[in-house]
Amino acid sequence: MGLFSLVDRNKSIPTRAARACASGEAIYRSGCDGLAWRVRSGVVRLDAVAASGDASFASLAIAGDIIGCESLLFGAYTFSASALTQCDLSPWPEGEAAAGESLLQSLAIAQKRAADVVALRGGEAVARVVNLIRLLADASGSVVLPTRQDIADITDLRFETISRIIKKLERAEVLAPVKISGVHATRSFSINLDGLAAV
C-alpha cells in the first residue's frame, strides 16, 4: 500500500491508520508531507536524496523507533524511507498524553541508532556484518536480513564481500537458514554467536 492510498482525496490529509509494508516497498519520499510513524516490527531504511535525485543510505530504524517526525516540524520528510523487511507501522504520536515523553525517548533512541550505524561502516568487514546481524536480531535469536545489496549499502562494503561473509557465517554455523512464511529462503536465519570463534 503506497502513501497516497492512505490519503482521503476529499480532505487531502493523511489518514491516521496503521499500515503494513512489504519488503522493498516505499514508505514515504523525501520532500513529501505526511505522518510520523512508529515502527512496530521490521526494519526501515532511510535514504538522503541529493538535488540530482540520487539516493544514498543515511540510517536504519527498527522496532520501537519513530520515523518521519521531521514532517511534523518542517511540513515535509527529510529522508526517503523504504521497508527492508516486512514492516508494521502505526501513526505517531499515539496519544497526546504520551507524546512529550515518547518524543524524548525517540530522540535518545535515534541518537543511539546513529552511533550504531556509524559503527557499522568502519572496521573489519566480518565484524560490520555481525554487528548488523546483532542489531537486527530478535529476542528469540532469529533474524530476517535485508537484501545483500542493502547490507552492502549499510556496511559500506561490496556486494560480493557481503555474499562471501554470509556464506562464511553459514559454514561456521553462526547463521542457520530457517523457513519463515513470506520471507525469501536466503534471508531468514537463526543465530548461534558461539560459532563466531570459527570465523
ABEGO torsion letter per residue (X at the ends): XBAAAABBAAAGBBBBBBBBBBBGBBABBBGBBEBBBBBABEBBBBBBBBAAGBBBBABBBBBGBBBGAAAAAAGBBABBBBBABBBBBBBOBABAAAAAAAAAAAAAAAAAAAAAAAAAABEBAAAAAAAAAAAABBAAGBBBBBBAAAAAAAAGBBAAAAAAAAAAAAAAGABBBBBBBGBBAAABBBBBAAAAAAX
